[in-house]
Amino acid sequence: MRKITLFIFLCFFVLTAWSQNTTIKGFTYDDSNGEALGYCMVHLEGTSYGAMSDGKGAFIMTKIPKGEYVVKVSMMGYNDLYDTIVVRKDTNIVKRYTLVPSSTTIGEVTIKGEGQRREQETRTSVISVTPKDMSKMPSIGGQPDFAQYLQVLPGVISTGDQGGQLYVRGGTPVQNMLLLDGAIIYNPFHSIGIFSVFDMDIMSSADIYTGGFGAEFGGRISSVMDIKTRDGNKKRISGKVDVSNIQSQILLEGPIVKLKENRKTALSFILSGKGSYLSQSADVFYPYVGDRGLPYNFLDLYGKLTLSTLNGTKLNIFGFNFDDRVKYSSVADYAWDNWGLGANFMIVPGSVPTTIEGALSYSNYKCSLDDKMYKPKESSMNGFTFDLTFNYFLTNSLLKIGLDVVGYNTEYVYHTLWGSRIDIEDHTTDLSVFIKYKYNFRNKLLLEPSFRLQYYYSLGEVSPEPRLAIKYNINKKVRLKLAGGLYSQNLISVTSDRDVVSLFNGFMSSPIGSSLLSEYMINSTDKVKGRLQKSQHIILGLEYDPLPQLNVNVEGYFKNFSQLISANRYKMFDDEKEFIWEKGMAYGGDVTVKFEHKGFYVWLVYSLGWVTRTDGVVKYNPHFDRRHNLNLLASYAFGKRRSWQVDVRWNYGSGFPFTQTQAYYPHYIPSSIYDDYVSNNEELYFLLADLNQARLPSYHRLDIGAKKKFFIGERNSIELSLSFSNVYNYKNVFYVNRTTNDIIYQLPFLYYFGMTWRF
């Protein structure tokens, strides 16, 4: 604790010592609800001084000469705002600018804001998702969902509609970190696969880093999903009620202490809840899906309090509980629960061009699988996260210095083939510091070097991780970009990556010692260096804007997974290791085309990728290796106030690898020397072909949706929605039951209808 306090003091002292110059800083807000308004242009008329507010609405201009200036604040879709200020030597001016929405369409707002952001941020291998983007999806279940939209992003692969997982450019789910307001969410997707734990309407933004992410993130070797929720309405009570044939949602927000110009602070809240009754309603609406029905239920709750001040300083306190239940009659029962509490803050000191951000959270995750054919297994994980970041704004540059502490406990309980109970429990703490520098050279060259030093206490290992991002603006239309770095991870999955279908999603930290994991790869005499999983990324990209409404993004990537830990698929006896070392690679490219003009919206993504693994015995393609993946999303809004909207999504994916069954044979394993060999029954065993040498058929699906919004007065509206998934009822193969040879298919043709009332 003493070292952390010293680190904080030194950061603040150094940043304060560097800050002896005149600055203009502040925040931009939306007048309609008091929410921060990002990516506004703040410019001193008649000069070259200017800045763009970030995603939190913050802006800073440094080293401004003394004199009188007119500040112009502009954002497409909002009325321009002008303010006269007087700058004196070595003074700091803090401003709060509130923009009033104009009659300009929201589409034009997005186009302008995205264009400015692409020029001033590296944005390599990262996609920003907003509720507006997700609203273009066909409304499966009444409302578009984050999980559905993720599947149309470049490099993201879904293995199934029922119990499938998301894989990002060769990374498995455990190698992908998801943060909600700074808290780690261990299982963000429900078992049915088309719903996440998040209500779209509480999200402010989501940045999806598919690789090459900066040093502010660590502890994962493939990707990061950073989700920020918005504040509650600071001016009035508002909300929504959404009801469909498979789920319902409710949201309520408003001020506890209203935002006013003569009041220094405001206090607001936002509450959200959504639940599914699919297992009950499926019998009524989908009797044709089969005897098992759709046995999925979930309940998601989220709440947040926001205390904000006029100068931009803010404190958020939040809590969540996400719950999932699946009951396959006579097959298996699966359940998981993830709850947590947390707080995050941003401090805006009045005397220095600095912001200080921090977060503290606790999360608890438990899951259990009661398989009728095998012994049950359980996994639990709980822990805390703490991070602190200092942002110092220099002329044309930004310096970030941060500290992260993550501590967690893991427990995994399972049974061997012979019925022995194994209970693996571990405690670990990871400590890391990072520094990141961003420099903008004449709006032509953007440099973003960063460095992270991560210490894994339980393993006694230190991991130095340099990273770099570069963008070169050739002109206003064409930009080149590059990103790369070194990454490490302690957390592992207890699910075998050989399982195409596995609802169970358990975790544990890297095994210590040699009781569970060898110091060597199979058939190798070279010791593995340390106990960490490691990867190295490099991404090259090109952005091209042939038209203001059209953006083309092309990226090629390579990920080298130099050390991986996997379940031991060769284990036959109790004294053999539970886990083995592997190596792997993921490489390929993505092409993304986005067109947006007036009411038209088109999003086209093609991904070409290869994923390989080797364990010292065999080189193979894991079950999520999909060679080709194509997504087309189109939306058209029309009519008075664009109250009608039609959405279409089509997805094609080439077949996944799987291991064929060559033969069956009976086999009996005695539990002791006293077993009756004559009367005991033998069990059926399989003789398998080479690992993942065959391919399932290709996957394709068409979804269509339509919405109609009715406006009732100034603030109320009712929206009716109707949508269809798998319109032509194509039988996409999910997996084949090895015992019965029955083919299990993905979701069939389904229809959804719902109503949303906003007030």
NORKA-V753083 format. One line per field, one symbol per residue. ss: DSSP state (2 for helix, 1 for strand, 0 for the rest). psi: psi as a letter, one per 40 degrees, with the letter a starting at -180 (. if undefined). burial: + if it has 9 or more other ideal C-beta (glycine too) atoms within 8 Angstrom, else -. A space follows every 50 residues. Layout:
ss: ???
psi: ???
burial: ???
This chain:
ss: 02222222222222222000001111111100000100001111000001 11000001111100001111111100010011111110000111111110 10000222222222222222000001111022220000000000022222 00000111000000011100102221111100110000100000010002 22111111100000000000001111111000000001111111001111 11111110000000111111111111022222222022200000011111 11111111100001111111111111110001111111111111111100 00011111111111111111100000111111111111111111001111 11111111111111100000111111111111111111111000111111 11111100001111111111111000011111111111101110000000 00000011100000001001000000100000111111111111111001 11111111111111111000000000001111111111111111111001 11111111111111000011000000011111111111022201111111 11100011001111111000000000000000111111000001100011 11111111111100011111111110000000111100000011100001 111111110
psi: dddddddddddddddddefgihihiaihihddeeihhifihhihheiehi ihiaeeeiihhifhiiahihhhhihheihihihhihhihfihhhihhhhh iaeiiddddddddddddddeidfhfhhhhiddddeeihghediiiddddd eeihehhheidheiihhhfeiideehhhhhfeihhdgehideeehaeihd eehdihhhheifiieeiieiedihhhhhiiiihedihiaihhhaeeiiii hhiiidhihidehdiihiihhihiiifddddddddfeeeiddagfhiihh ihihhhhiideehihhhiiihhhhhhghhecihhiihhiiiiiiihhgie eifiihiiihihihhiiihghddiiiiiiihiaiihihhhhhhihfihhh hihhhhhihihhhiiideehhhhhiihihhhiiihhhhhhgffdhhhgii hhhhhhddefihhhgiihhihhgdaedhhiiiiiiiiiidhiiehheehd hhdhgiiiihhhaeddhieiihfiehihhaeihiihihhiihhhgdideh hhhhhiihhhgdhihiiheehdideiidiiiiiiihiaiihhhhhhhbei hhhhhhhhihhiiheedihihieehhdhhhhhhiihhiihffeihhihhh hhhiiiiihihdiiiiihhieieeihdddiiiihiihiaihfeihiiihi ihiiiiihhhhgadeiihhhihihifdefhghhdihhddeehhhiahahi iiiihhhh.
burial: ---+--++--++--++--+--+++++++++---+++++++++++-----+ -+++++++++++-+----++++++++++--+-+-+-+----++++++++- +-----++++++++++++++-+-+++-+++---+++++++++++++++++ +++++++++++++++++++++++-++++++++++++++++++++++++++ -++-+++++++++++++++++++++++++++++++--+++++-+-+++++ +-+++---+---+-+++++++++++++++-++---+--+--+++++++++ +++++++++-++++++-+++++++++-+---+-+++++++-+++++-+-- -++++++++++++++++++-+----+++++++++++++++++++--++++ +++++++++++++++------+-+-+-++++++++++++++---++++++ +++++++++-+-+-+++++++++----++++++++++++++++++-+--+ +++++++++++----+++-+++-----+--+++++++++++++++----+ +++++++++-+-+++++++------+++++++++++++++++++++---+ +++++++-++++++++---+++++++-++++++++++----+++++++++ +++++++++-+------+-----------+---+------++++-+--++ ++++++++++-----++++++++++++----+++-++------+++++++ ++++++++-
